[in-house]
Amino acid sequence: MEKALVAQRVANRLFATEKAVDAAMAEAASLMMSLAEARTELGLSAVVGDDATSKVAQAIATLAEARSSVVAAHGSLAETVLDRVIPLDDLVELGIRPLVERTARGKIIVDPQAA
């Protein structure tokens, strides 16, 4: 299978994972809000549901750690697909030529500010 197709398949899974972790965090936060609203609506003491609230808070913290790990993995993978950053003046020689000759190992980024 072509390298670009395999890389795109991995990228799609990475994006889906990031989205899923964010959705899980949002759901857990909604649950936390529902717990607090229900306690208030029913006129219950803060003691009621405290253990459950702590467990949901732990889950949110764990999801935040998972999110950081997925973001770090994204950064690591991004480094593996980047071939080089080149100045605009070298676009033909260091950018287009390697693409045409199929010697580029990954993405070539043009930085107009680079000298």
Secondary structure as a PSIPRED ss2 file (coil, helix, strand):
# PSIPRED VFORMAT (PSIPRED V4.0)

   1 M C   1.000  0.000  0.000
   2 E C   1.000  0.000  0.000
   3 K H   0.000  1.000  0.000
   4 A H   0.000  1.000  0.000
   5 L H   0.000  1.000  0.000
   6 V H   0.000  1.000  0.000
   7 A H   0.000  1.000  0.000
   8 Q H   0.000  1.000  0.000
   9 R H   0.000  1.000  0.000
  10 V H   0.000  1.000  0.000
  11 A H   0.000  1.000  0.000
  12 N H   0.000  1.000  0.000
  13 R H   0.000  1.000  0.000
  14 L H   0.000  1.000  0.000
  15 F H   0.000  1.000  0.000
  16 A H   0.000  1.000  0.000
  17 T H   0.000  1.000  0.000
  18 E H   0.000  1.000  0.000
  19 K H   0.000  1.000  0.000
  20 A H   0.000  1.000  0.000
  21 V H   0.000  1.000  0.000
  22 D H   0.000  1.000  0.000
  23 A H   0.000  1.000  0.000
  24 A H   0.000  1.000  0.000
  25 M H   0.000  1.000  0.000
  26 A H   0.000  1.000  0.000
  27 E H   0.000  1.000  0.000
  28 A H   0.000  1.000  0.000
  29 A H   0.000  1.000  0.000
  30 S H   0.000  1.000  0.000
  31 L H   0.000  1.000  0.000
  32 M H   0.000  1.000  0.000
  33 M H   0.000  1.000  0.000
  34 S H   0.000  1.000  0.000
  35 L H   0.000  1.000  0.000
  36 A H   0.000  1.000  0.000
  37 E H   0.000  1.000  0.000
  38 A H   0.000  1.000  0.000
  39 R H   0.000  1.000  0.000
  40 T H   0.000  1.000  0.000
  41 E H   0.000  1.000  0.000
  42 L C   1.000  0.000  0.000
  43 G C   1.000  0.000  0.000
  44 L C   1.000  0.000  0.000
  45 S C   1.000  0.000  0.000
  46 A C   1.000  0.000  0.000
  47 V C   1.000  0.000  0.000
  48 V C   1.000  0.000  0.000
  49 G C   1.000  0.000  0.000
  50 D H   0.000  1.000  0.000
  51 D H   0.000  1.000  0.000
  52 A H   0.000  1.000  0.000
  53 T H   0.000  1.000  0.000
  54 S H   0.000  1.000  0.000
  55 K H   0.000  1.000  0.000
  56 V H   0.000  1.000  0.000
  57 A H   0.000  1.000  0.000
  58 Q H   0.000  1.000  0.000
  59 A H   0.000  1.000  0.000
  60 I H   0.000  1.000  0.000
  61 A H   0.000  1.000  0.000
  62 T H   0.000  1.000  0.000
  63 L H   0.000  1.000  0.000
  64 A H   0.000  1.000  0.000
  65 E H   0.000  1.000  0.000
  66 A H   0.000  1.000  0.000
  67 R H   0.000  1.000  0.000
  68 S H   0.000  1.000  0.000
  69 S H   0.000  1.000  0.000
  70 V H   0.000  1.000  0.000
  71 V H   0.000  1.000  0.000
  72 A H   0.000  1.000  0.000
  73 A H   0.000  1.000  0.000
  74 H H   0.000  1.000  0.000
  75 G H   0.000  1.000  0.000
  76 S H   0.000  1.000  0.000
  77 L H   0.000  1.000  0.000
  78 A H   0.000  1.000  0.000
  79 E H   0.000  1.000  0.000
  80 T H   0.000  1.000  0.000
  81 V H   0.000  1.000  0.000
  82 L E   0.000  0.000  1.000
  83 D E   0.000  0.000  1.000
  84 R E   0.000  0.000  1.000
  85 V E   0.000  0.000  1.000
  86 I E   0.000  0.000  1.000
  87 P E   0.000  0.000  1.000
  88 L H   0.000  1.000  0.000
  89 D H   0.000  1.000  0.000
  90 D H   0.000  1.000  0.000
  91 L H   0.000  1.000  0.000
  92 V H   0.000  1.000  0.000
  93 E H   0.000  1.000  0.000
  94 L H   0.000  1.000  0.000
  95 G H   0.000  1.000  0.000
  96 I H   0.000  1.000  0.000
  97 R H   0.000  1.000  0.000
  98 P H   0.000  1.000  0.000
  99 L H   0.000  1.000  0.000
 100 V H   0.000  1.000  0.000
 101 E C   1.000  0.000  0.000
 102 R C   1.000  0.000  0.000
 103 T C   1.000  0.000  0.000
 104 A C   1.000  0.000  0.000
 105 R C   1.000  0.000  0.000
 106 G C   1.000  0.000  0.000
 107 K E   0.000  0.000  1.000
 108 I E   0.000  0.000  1.000
 109 I E   0.000  0.000  1.000
 110 V E   0.000  0.000  1.000
 111 D E   0.000  0.000  1.000
 112 P C   1.000  0.000  0.000
 113 Q C   1.000  0.000  0.000
 114 A C   1.000  0.000  0.000
 115 A C   1.000  0.000  0.000
